[in-house]
Amino acid sequence: MNINKNFLNFHVLMSHSPSCLNRDDMNMQKTAMFGGKNRVRISSQSLKRAIRKSAYYKTHFGQPSTRTRELEILIPRFVEALRDEFDQDLIAKTMELFVRAKVEDDQVEETEDQEEDSSGNERKKLAVAPWALEEIRALCNIVKDVALTDEEMNKAREKAAKQKGKKKKSEQELIDDALTAKRVKAVDNNIRLIRQAMNSALDVALSGRMATSGLMTSIDGALAVAHVLTTHAVEPQDVDWFTAVDDLKEDTGEVGAGHLDTQQFSAGVFYRYASLNLKQLQVNLGLIPDMDSDETSESHQRALDIARHVLHLLATIVPSAKQQSFAAHNLADFALVSFSDIPISLANAFEKPITQARGGGYIEPSIQALANYWETLNTFHNLEENAVAASSRSFNCPARLKLAQSLPEIEVWIINGGQD
């Protein structure tokens, strides 16, 4: 096996007190079957949103991207922010082209579906997209000087004259199509400038995005985050029957509540797993041209600096759902981090659900099972991972696994590239 240790694998155990941190469309807790048993689940989307909306994220990574499909609301905000640098029409047009490209004949772009506006007319509805001000600034800088040559204008006019059938486009529409195509090509030729702008929207560089058209570029995510599962079976789930008392009705002598409802909740030990492709992150940030390029010491260190904060976020951030009712603000009790050749989940440590320890509790047997499975998998596959763990509870640490005293100590270990 080629040992290059390009991946950082994060394994975190967090015990949540009674809560309902992630619900489905029926207002029920999200669950999954694993090992033939029901587990409570927190979706990766829910966890990632909680992370990028956290105060810690903003402090260390800056403002995350704005994710919206409401272009009519966003355009005035970005125009106001960039009006001293570019023509307002250029900003608006660039933003429209960011998520839209020319539509051939009657084919609607894959990123759009249809809805009716207030007047009953059908209009295109964009998919939710991540928007970063610095990226729009970079795009405006690229496309502002792009124009059609006389030859290209004549070709567009000739194409307009040769059209047949009912679905003819006007001459101006075909000229606009040609200009759009040229702008898209200009962006493709300056892709590194776009990636460098991602330093201001690190969530896009980490999570990636898929683009089907327009000036938006596809980005392969550097951070893969798994759905979070309990290490043990959770069934049946508890149901909270709650009421809201109407104080004014109470004053009149009436009895009973003004509102009745139910809410599922449960408690458990949750396994969080994420894998960070260090080189992909450097590419996404425009620090190196592509995956075939050599890293620099500066670009690699930048990725490690980001990685240490990723660990902190995974070990401390909790989704906000129903927290005013349950206050399950729990922190991680265990973390294992490894430099590896490949992404490696340890979820199968819990394929056979954990049973309670003598005297009760799931956290300690979960910690031991995770550490043991790491050793088993590394021995079986000869993985040669460079790994370290820290735990709030005592456990039998495998000889090949380094033991740190705290999570901040692991963060320093990450910054140092896995060196003590």
Salt bridges, closest charged atoms under 4 A:
GLU80 OE1 - ARG83 NH1 2.76
GLU85 OE2 - ARG137 NH2 2.69
GLU104 OE2 - LYS102 NZ 3.47
ASP106 OD2 - LYS167 NZ 3.34
GLU112 OE2 - ARG100 NE 3.31
ASP113 OD1 - LYS125 NZ 3.79
GLU115 OE2 - ARG123 NH2 2.60
GLU134 OE2 - ARG137 NH1 2.37
GLU135 OE2 - ARG209 NH2 2.37
GLU151 OE2 - LYS155 NZ 3.92
GLU152 OE1 - LYS182 NZ 2.90
GLU171 OE2 - ARG157 NE 3.54
ASP177 OD2 - LYS169 NZ 2.84
ASP203 OD2 - ARG67 NH2 2.77
ASP261 OD2 - HIS259 NE2 3.94
GLU295 OE1 - HIS300 ND1 2.85
ASP333 OD1 - ARG393 NE 3.74
GLU364 OE2 - ARG393 NH1 3.84
GLU411 OE1 - ARG308 NE 2.92
GLU411 OE2 - HIS312 ND1 3.24
ASP420 OD1 - LYS402 NZ 3.93
